Amino acid sequence: MLLLFYTFNFTKCFRTFLLPHLHIKYIYLDYLTVYYFPF
């Protein structure tokens, strides 16, 4: 469960640093996923 949480965070950071202009919407969805469904 905790590993899955870290995977979400890593994916979010990955998208934030490499593709911020293309994936802002998906980053926001990642935030919502982590916020509403904490593992």
N, C-alpha and C positions, 0 to 999 in steps of 0.2 A: 504494500500500500504506500509506504513512504517512498519507495523507489519510483513508483508511478508519479508521485507528487514532484520529485526531483526531475523526472523526465519532462513533465509539463513545464517546469521552470526553465530547464535547459532549452527546450524548443522555443519558448517565449523569448529568451535572451538571444538565441540564434537568429530568430526572425527580426528582432529589434535591431541588432547590430548589422546584419547583412542586407536585409530587404525592408527597410523601414517605410519606403515610399510605396511599396507594392502590397505590403501585408499589414497595414495599420488596422484594417477591419478584422483580420484574423488574429492579430495580437490582442485586440480588444475582446474577441471571443475567448481567447485563452485566459485572459484575466477573469472573465465571467465564469468560465468553467472551474478555475481554481477557487474563485470566491464562493460560488454557490455549491460546488461539489468538492469540498476539501477531502483529501484522501488521508 
